[in-house]
């Protein structure tokens, strides 16, 4: 999970209107909220100035020291994960031109936005770029205006799934404070669905670009358009949101609690994610995300498995199905979050099952 950014003008427009559309308040003059992470900024934070660089630490040495059994389990699971090494792969079938699958992180850190020469060369040789969603910026605003009722249904919680119902008083107060610290109205804590809140609060302030810097997916899309490639999305915003809908109350409660418990260590979580990405150890990244010792010594910090299944595995099936017709003629460059690539239910295995030869480029 990682947040995405909208343009500064889009952020200002969203901050002026989206709260009135989506976050119902019992008082007048509702302000805006931002939806981020996997959804590519459904609702944007108001654009802000430059933020201090993140200063987190890789958690793996701490896990190895404080929770050696958990660390061994992460390593063992990573070793057994199909396609658990690498972030860039060639897809070939028959006489068609090769296509490529590139795993990104939805961050703006130079370590993930400075693409390797082999990635740029493959993009140069492609005809089409497929990303998770193209509904960002002006397109996103158009989607919201076209069907605000559907978007409200996708982001607003009913009474039974609201955080104030699921959490005790202390945790709900902490959630409101966290929401306010993230630049949203505190009332959003009581209105948005738990999954939406979890994604909104996924990143520390230092990792939110607020339109100032492009995250990796934005940058590669801009590069593709500059080269004249057709850019298409594999999902719509509503589809992404619906993938996370309907979690059982216990799972929703656990998700909110994990969001709260992770907040103070969020910079370390970001750094750990980037470290595994730089090592191209996506198997370890995936295993760590599912570990009960996600943050050693912090009870309740582990993200619920069902949420991760919906966020990653469930969406892989749809993205693979949408990508297959594009891949039929070759010359396609697919760029999606790196955790969608590995595993028995990952995109690489799904494409392999459809007859593609999968080769790690580097």
C-alpha positions, 0 to 999 in steps of 0.5 A: 500500500502506498499513496498517490498524488494528484496535481496541485490544481486538482488538489485545490479543486478537490479540497473545495468540493469533494467533502461536500460530495462524499463526507456527509457532516451534520454541520454546514460548510463541509471541507474536503478529504483526500482518498489515496493509496491504491485508488490514485487519489480519489480525494486529494489533500490540498496541495502543500509545500515541500516536506522533510525527507523521510528518515525511517529505518529498515525493520528487517534487522529489528525483526531478525533480532527481536522476532527471529522465528518470524524473520525465519518464516518471512525468509522461508516464505520468500524463498518458496514464492513463485517469481519472488525475485525481480521487478521487471519481466519479459512476456513472450508467446509465439511470434508476437513481439515481446511485452513487459511487466514492471513492478512499481512502488506508488512512491516518489522516492528517487530510488523507485522513480529513477528507472533502470536503462533496461526499463526505459529501453523496453518502454521505448520499444512498446506501443501501449502502456497499461497501468492500474488506473488512468482515472487521475487528475482531470479524468478523476474529477470527471468520474466524480462529477459523472456519478457522485452517487456511486462514489459516495456509496463506494467511500461512505460507511453505513452505521454498522461499519463506521469507525465510531461503532467498531472502535472503543472511545480511546481508539476512535479519538486517536483515529480522529487525531490521526485523520486531522494530522493528515490534513483532513477534517476529523469528521472523516474518521466517522464517515468513511469506510474502514478500508478507505481510512486505512488507505488514506492513512497509509503513508507518513506526511514525508512520503505524500507528494501532494502533487509536488513530485510524481510518484513512479506510476505517474512518471512512467505514464508521462514518459509513455505519453511523451513517446506517443504510447497509448496509455490504458487502465486495467481497473476503474476507481469504483472497481478498486474501491469495491474490491475492498468493500464488505469486510466483516466487522472483526476484520474492519476493526482489526484493520483500523487498529492496525492503521493506528498501531502502524502510524508511529512507525510509518516512516520505518514501514516505508523504508522497509518497503523501499529496501526490499524493492531495491533488493528486488526481493518482492517475495520477502516484501509480500511475506513481511506484509503478511507477517504477524510480526509486521512491526516487532513489539507492536501488538495489533500492527499486522494488517488483516490477511483478508484485506491484503487478499482483497487488495492484492490477490483479488485484483490480480484476477481482474487485471490479468483478464483485462491485460490478456486482450492487450497482450495478444499482439505484443508490444505492451508494457504493464506497470503495476504495484510490485506486490501484484507480480509474485506468488501463486496468485500473482500476475506472473503466474497467471500470465504463465498459465495463459501460455506466456514464457516469463523471463526476468530481465534483470 
